[in-house]
Amino acid sequence: MKRFTAVLVAALLAVPAFAQMKGMDMKSDSKEVTHKATGVVTRAPAGGKVTIKHDPVPSLKWPGMTMGFVVRDKAVADKLKAGAKIEFEFVQQGGDYVVTSVK
């Protein structure tokens, strides 16, 4: 009886851990999804980071907002100036949103 109780308790404790993993994407070979947006550069310090006040991004169901992005290509980052109106594409990499192209 003690063994049955121990197995039952272990099984019940494992259920929440599996439930949390249910919504996670566990694929290691998943491709980057490219998102498109328009906006205005509000801050462009040196170092490959930029702040953009962007319009809504339908592919992510985001409203318009101001947020920071990492710029993948340093040459592109160096050309971005505060006040510039841009069309841009970006991807999510870990916790960062990375600009991949700018028009």
Contacts in CASP RR format, 6 or more apart in sequence:
PFRMAT RR
TARGET T0000
AUTHOR 0000-0000-0000
METHOD contacts of the structure
MODEL  1
MKRFTAVLVAALLAVPAFAQMKGMDMKSDSKEVTHKATGVVTRAPAGGKV
TIKHDPVPSLKWPGMTMGFVVRDKAVADKLKAGAKIEFEFVQQGGDYVVT
SVK
32 91 0 8 1.000
32 92 0 8 1.000
32 93 0 8 1.000
33 59 0 8 1.000
33 91 0 8 1.000
33 92 0 8 1.000
34 89 0 8 1.000
34 90 0 8 1.000
34 91 0 8 1.000
34 100 0 8 1.000
35 57 0 8 1.000
35 59 0 8 1.000
35 60 0 8 1.000
35 89 0 8 1.000
35 90 0 8 1.000
35 91 0 8 1.000
36 57 0 8 1.000
36 59 0 8 1.000
36 87 0 8 1.000
36 88 0 8 1.000
36 89 0 8 1.000
37 52 0 8 1.000
37 54 0 8 1.000
37 55 0 8 1.000
37 57 0 8 1.000
37 87 0 8 1.000
37 88 0 8 1.000
37 89 0 8 1.000
37 90 0 8 1.000
38 54 0 8 1.000
38 55 0 8 1.000
38 85 0 8 1.000
38 86 0 8 1.000
38 87 0 8 1.000
38 88 0 8 1.000
39 52 0 8 1.000
39 53 0 8 1.000
39 54 0 8 1.000
39 55 0 8 1.000
39 85 0 8 1.000
39 86 0 8 1.000
39 87 0 8 1.000
39 88 0 8 1.000
40 52 0 8 1.000
40 53 0 8 1.000
40 83 0 8 1.000
40 84 0 8 1.000
40 85 0 8 1.000
40 86 0 8 1.000
41 50 0 8 1.000
41 51 0 8 1.000
41 52 0 8 1.000
41 80 0 8 1.000
41 81 0 8 1.000
41 82 0 8 1.000
41 83 0 8 1.000
41 84 0 8 1.000
41 86 0 8 1.000
42 51 0 8 1.000
42 52 0 8 1.000
42 53 0 8 1.000
42 66 0 8 1.000
42 82 0 8 1.000
42 83 0 8 1.000
43 50 0 8 1.000
43 51 0 8 1.000
43 82 0 8 1.000
44 50 0 8 1.000
44 51 0 8 1.000
44 77 0 8 1.000
44 80 0 8 1.000
44 81 0 8 1.000
44 82 0 8 1.000
44 84 0 8 1.000
46 78 0 8 1.000
47 74 0 8 1.000
47 77 0 8 1.000
48 70 0 8 1.000
48 71 0 8 1.000
48 74 0 8 1.000
48 77 0 8 1.000
49 68 0 8 1.000
49 69 0 8 1.000
49 70 0 8 1.000
49 71 0 8 1.000
49 77 0 8 1.000
50 68 0 8 1.000
50 69 0 8 1.000
50 71 0 8 1.000
50 77 0 8 1.000
50 80 0 8 1.000
50 99 0 8 1.000
51 66 0 8 1.000
51 67 0 8 1.000
51 68 0 8 1.000
51 69 0 8 1.000
52 66 0 8 1.000
52 67 0 8 1.000
52 68 0 8 1.000
52 69 0 8 1.000
52 86 0 8 1.000
52 88 0 8 1.000
53 64 0 8 1.000
53 65 0 8 1.000
53 66 0 8 1.000
54 64 0 8 1.000
54 65 0 8 1.000
54 66 0 8 1.000
54 67 0 8 1.000
55 64 0 8 1.000
56 62 0 8 1.000
56 63 0 8 1.000
56 64 0 8 1.000
57 64 0 8 1.000
67 97 0 8 1.000
68 97 0 8 1.000
69 90 0 8 1.000
69 96 0 8 1.000
69 97 0 8 1.000
69 98 0 8 1.000
69 99 0 8 1.000
70 93 0 8 1.000
70 96 0 8 1.000
70 97 0 8 1.000
70 98 0 8 1.000
70 99 0 8 1.000
71 77 0 8 1.000
71 80 0 8 1.000
71 98 0 8 1.000
71 99 0 8 1.000
71 102 0 8 1.000
72 98 0 8 1.000
72 99 0 8 1.000
72 100 0 8 1.000
73 100 0 8 1.000
76 99 0 8 1.000
76 101 0 8 1.000
76 102 0 8 1.000
79 102 0 8 1.000
80 86 0 8 1.000
80 102 0 8 1.000
86 102 0 8 1.000
86 103 0 8 1.000
87 102 0 8 1.000
87 103 0 8 1.000
88 99 0 8 1.000
88 101 0 8 1.000
88 102 0 8 1.000
88 103 0 8 1.000
89 99 0 8 1.000
89 100 0 8 1.000
89 101 0 8 1.000
90 97 0 8 1.000
90 98 0 8 1.000
90 99 0 8 1.000
90 100 0 8 1.000
91 97 0 8 1.000
91 98 0 8 1.000
91 100 0 8 1.000
92 98 0 8 1.000
END
